Amino acid sequence: MDLKELPPHLIALGGSYLGLEFGQMFCRFGCEVSVVEMSDQILPREDPEVSESLLDALETEGMRFHFASKATQVAKVSDGLELAIEKKDGNTETLRGTHLLMSIGQLPNSDDLGLDKAGIATDKNGFIRHNGKLETNVPGIWVLGDVKGGPAFTHVSYDDYLVIFDNLVNGKNRTIDNRMVPYALYRDGRDVIPAMRRFWLRGFVGGALQVLSYGIAIWAMTAAPIAIVATLRETSVLFGAAIAVIVLKEPLRAARIVAACLIVCGLVMIRVQ
Ligand SMILES: Cc1cc2nc3c(=O)[nH]c(=O)nc-3n(C[C@H](O)[C@H](O)[C@H](O)COP(=O)(O)OP(=O)(O)OC[C@H]3O[C@@H](n4cnc5c(N)ncnc54)[C@H](O)[C@@H]3O)c2cc1C
């Protein structure tokens, strides 16, 4: 984070949100960027279509990827570093780079807070222990945000604040137990347009064929609708959106529902435009 120069060749260990975000940034700064990922796709938690479409975009920008590759050793050499990777098939390879970005997990910066002096308990990774009301083990001391562990999102931290505020100031008894945490992947809109066009088309054609043959329409219900609407908002590019999952025995009813979905999508697009 304190870099004073652009890395000539950055190796990002981990092909998830942070590795890709920083990788793309440095790639756009003109650096060579290689990403090493243990699983078979970037963003292993995402739908394969999403990963595929982003991979397309990132490779087009010039980033390189090593999948099914586990880093086993890193060594300093005169002009940078060498990273040994072991492939899923057992083969090994050594990558040479100048800088290494470790983007494979998160740890809290809690070790230098002197928590022990206040008697505040942490778990073995340093996250501050708390109950559902966000109280620590020390009465009167509360915890919120990333440092308490769990999903690390801005909206989670904000909701933590609302819970604590209600408990502390409004005398309520709110808890984060069973809280539903919405989740989203944010990307540059330009990354998703070409791939989403393709996926939309595939879903549309597939859905239409299924309506004709079985009276069943299963249209691509992946990230496409969200990405399409977001992209439309950002770019005002109109290329269509028709997404629904309908499982019906009667073709006529299916056709009516499909028509209704198309009208709704049309209205959404008009609104977005
Ligand atoms: C690259 C990146 C991209 C992200 N993208 C997203 C995203 O798209 N959407 C999303 O929802 N979340 C995203 N996150 C996660 C999100 O940033 C965090 O979940 C959120 O910032 C947590 O808020 P917080 O208040 O708990 O901690 P922070 O935002 O980290 O704030 C903690 C603050 O405390 C300060 N501090 C630390 N130690 C001390 C000390 N000893 N004394 C005084 N001050 C101190 C720090 O300087 C900092 O300002 C991203 C995170 C990263 C790293």
The ligand as an ORCA input file, in Angstrom:
! r2SCAN-3c Opt
* xyz 0 1
  C     -10.015     -2.941     -1.871
  C     -11.312     -3.081     -1.120
  C     -12.513     -3.020     -1.823
  C     -13.720     -3.128     -1.135
  N     -14.867     -3.048     -1.839
  C     -16.053     -3.101     -1.199
  C     -17.265     -2.955     -1.907
  O     -17.282     -2.783     -3.109
  N     -18.424     -3.019     -1.207
  C     -18.445     -3.194      0.141
  O     -19.539     -3.237      0.733
  N     -17.302     -3.340      0.852
  C     -16.120     -3.305      0.211
  N     -14.953     -3.449      0.923
  C     -15.043     -3.698      2.368
  C     -15.290     -2.406      3.121
  O     -14.319     -1.449      2.753
  C     -15.217     -2.670      4.622
  O     -16.102     -3.712      4.950
  C     -15.606     -1.445      5.417
  O     -14.752     -0.369      5.085
  C     -15.481     -1.745      6.920
  O     -15.737     -0.586      7.639
  P     -15.077     -0.402      9.079
  O     -15.561      0.907      9.559
  O     -15.316     -1.602      9.895
  O     -13.509     -0.384      8.829
  P     -12.640      0.616      7.957
  O     -13.403      1.188      6.803
  O     -11.383     -0.129      7.660
  O     -12.365      1.790      8.956
  C     -11.525      1.645     10.064
  C     -10.893      2.983     10.295
  O     -10.201      2.941     11.548
  C      -8.940      3.534     11.404
  N      -8.061      2.964     12.427
  C      -7.475      1.751     12.449
  N      -6.735      1.583     13.554
  C      -6.852      2.723     14.275
  C      -6.338      3.185     15.503
  N      -5.507      2.445     16.242
  N      -6.692      4.415     15.915
  C      -7.517      5.178     15.173
  N      -8.025      4.805     13.995
  C      -7.710      3.602     13.561
  C      -8.516      3.186      9.981
  O      -7.533      4.086      9.514
  C      -9.847      3.354      9.257
  O     -10.067      4.660      8.815
  C     -13.735     -3.337      0.263
  C     -12.517     -3.417      0.964
  C     -11.319     -3.293      0.281
  C     -10.031     -3.376      1.055
*
